[in-house]
């Protein structure tokens, strides 16, 4: 009798351990859960950037769950985010995505690395999952992938706006130090073409592997030896800040054009004073943009993650993208048919954006979508002069730029 009883309780304990094992907690109740998969850089030089994207997704899940969940097809669904570190390596991203889809039940995998997104595009239609693309690389929406949406605006808009501001300062020579990955190669290629077309000179191009480098003095010494008026930097906020600080230490007094991944409000945390940032041209910090719901979003973010954390733009974009994704499920009436979800997002966008949990919370101000998967919004740029931020300027984004191939 005792032996039978012990076997019975051993079975019960083993079964309970199985139920609460990692990856199983919510899977047992999969029918009433929407899983958002996220693969991003959560370690290394881009960890801060990757964590911001994750936090935005998590805040969106919190928002929907606080309302009792999302009502899809007459049924309530809670939302969860499952995150995996890919260290900015495309091969890891693909492996992560397969696990998120096959083991965790995600119908969408969000990723902030253009090179990894291209790798995912080779498998996502076959595996039937949606790619949430956090990238300004326009090529991801001009390839015809039917299961992809892109949150940030096209990089071409930033390139042309920033060049105009640099030109107004009289800067004509530029040394480029973009990141050494796919994103930096594409951004700097478009920039170089536009800069030279305007009559400017590229003095050198030194790709930076910011995931492995912490001492930028050797590269900066080479770049500054070409006597540029302005440096193009394109790593991430913390590496950009280190490069700016070290450039000043080397006696550089010129300007900086910051590829939009680097956020000035985060960069200023890593420099001694704002004067160090004089001459910087970049995207406007989210908290300084004249958009609806930014202040309420900031309160939610700071309450959960700390008042000392900068309100990075990627937080607002990933947050809004997750709300729109779940909203598309609501409008489509399904949590599993990825093609119907995409149809709702791109062809019934007004209905999605009108949903209360989207309309009353979106801090990025999305206004529409295009058939290629690009989401539409207005964005802003800013400069630093005399140790202070200047007034924000609108970055021109005509509809044609969302469908242009370059």
C-alpha angles and dihedrals in degrees: 000000000000091000091052091048092050092050090050094053092043088056092049093049092047090050092050091050088053091052095052097041116124111282091019102076096091099016090081087063095035094138093071100037131085110207120205110198120211128189115179147131105292094159134039129033095330096046094110091053093046093048091051090056090049093049091053091054092047092051090053090052089049091050094052095042091051087061090055094266135289119306109226121172092345094308131103120236129190118215127227133179121219112194132194130185116238098170089224090294116135094209091056090047091056092048090047092049092052091052093046091051101038101034104025100036097237117164091188131042117197119208136172101201120089093205091052091045090056088052091050090050089065092064111020100086091049092046090043101232132129122241116221099204117204098188139105089217105122095201092077091069098040097061097077098248105161097199102057138091127186123213108188122067121260114283090229089073092056093044095055095040094050093046090053090053092047091049090052088059090055093249112153105157122064134184111204123216103170124163114278094236132091094273094054092046092053095042095048091044092056091042094050092050093049094043093051092044087059091052100263129135128233105212096189143342116220114174114214123214094205093175090069105024129081101157110067098168096103093051093043091049090056093045095047091048087071088062099231125187090218139015122222108215124186117166116098134292100280097040089045090052091051091050092050092048093048092046090055090048088055089056100259112156100175133100137278131221109202121208102231095255087076111077119207095213089056093041093055089060089065099048129073097240143349092258087072087065096052109135095027118142116192147124118307114259109254093241091058097051120105094237131132119255095017094118095048090046090051091054092052092047096047092045092056103034105025138282091251094064117103115239096242121198092236088062091060095043097049090043092052092042092055091049090050092047093053089042089056088055090053093051093043092049093226139089095193111041101086094188093054089047091053091046090055092047096049104029103030095037095136090058091049094048090047094060108112096236089054101036095046097046113030105119094183097060104232113192105177150330139243128228090249091064100261116138116217128229142137120256139186143219132207143188137212118231131164090001094303140092115258123222112290119255127210115249107224112240111173116185091253091065092062092060100034117114091221 
